Amino acid sequence: MIQWTEPHESWMNDWKMGLSPSEEEEISRALLEIFRQFWHWAELDKKAKVTQRRYGASLHALGGWAVEKMLEDEELQEPGYVRPSLYQLLVDATFLQGPLIHYDNKKWQSEVDTVCRKLHKFLVSRGE
């Protein structure tokens, strides 16, 4: 059963792509740590269950997107391309709104955008 509340280890299975298992696991663990810190920073445990589910679903979707982005084939990039850090990828992707994940569902995408704006504030406050 997928847990749509606080970020959970089971999410890592959903984010697997099978391209580079050890790298996928490393990225997934780092994402879970960032998402858990964000969850506590935003005090989401004190929010209504429906809010927790919305944030959880959006973070879960963002995590899958981030793993895929981090593992994109570097050969398809411009010459001299240097893969950004996970932190930088998230900061860039959450500025003003989130990445386009739910192409066909405006409501779900709006929820991702809302969560991403708040996640961006958290990431910038950490200043890594």
N, C-alpha and C positions, 0 to 999 in steps of 0.2 A: 504494500500500500504506500502510495506517495504521500509524504508528509508535506503539506502546503503551509506549514507555519514556520517556526524557527529553522534556519538552514540545518540540514541533516546529511550525515554521511551517505545515505542512500541516493542522494542527488548525483553523486559521482558516477554511479552506474548509468544514469540517464545521459550523462555528458560524454560517455565513451564513444570514440569514433573508430578506434582500431587502427589508427595510423601510426601512432607512437605511444604505446601503452604507458611506458614509464614517464614520458613527458606529460601525457594527459593526466596521469595521477598527480604529478607534481603541481601542475597548473590547477587542477581541481581542488587539491588540498589548500593551496594558497587562496583560491576563491572562497572556499568555505570559511577560512579564517577571517578574511576581509568581511564577508557577509555576516558572520557571527558578531564581529566587533561592531559593525554597523547596526545590527539588530539591538545590541545592548545600548549603544550610543543613542539611538532613536527611541529607546525605552518601549519597544514594541510589545514586550511582555505585558505592559500595562494597558495596552489598547484592546479594543473589542476583537473577538475572534475573527469577525469578517475582515477587519483591517489587517490582522495578522495573515489571514489567508491571501489577501490581495498582495501584500508585500512579499509573502513567501512565493507565490506563483510568479511574480515579476522577477524576483531574484533568481529563481530557478531558470526561467527563460533567459535572463541575462547571462547566467553562468554557462549555459549551453552555447550561446552566441560567442562568449568570450573564449571558451576553449577552442571553438572552431577558428576564430580569428587568430588566435595565438599560433595555431598550427597550419595556417594557410601556406601553400607552397611558395616558398621564397623565390623560386625561379620565375614565378609569374609577376613578380614585383619589378619596379624600375631598377636599373643598375645602381649599386651602392645602397640598396635598401637595407636598413637595419631594423630588425624586429623590435618594437617598443617593449618596455617592461609591462607586466600585467597591470601594475598601478597606473602607468601612463595611458595604457589602452583604456582602462576604466575611466580615468579622468577625462580623456578626450571624448569618449563615447557618451558620457553622461552630462556634458556641458549643454545647458538649456533644455535638453530632452534626451531620450534614450535612442539607441540604434533602432532601425526599423526591423522589428522581429515579427509582429503580427500584421502581415501585409493585408490580410482580408478581414480584419476585425478591428474597427476603429476604437471600440470601447476597451478592448484588451490592450491595444497599443497605447491608449491614453493612460491606462494604469501603469504600464511599463515606464512611460515618460515621467509620470508623477514620482514614482519610486526612484528613478534615475536622477531626477533633480535633487532629491533629498540625499541620495547616495553621493552625489557630486559634492554637496556641502560637507558631508562627513570626510570624504577623501581629501578635499582641500584643507580642511581643519587639521588633518594629520600631517600634511606638508612633507611627504616623503620625497 
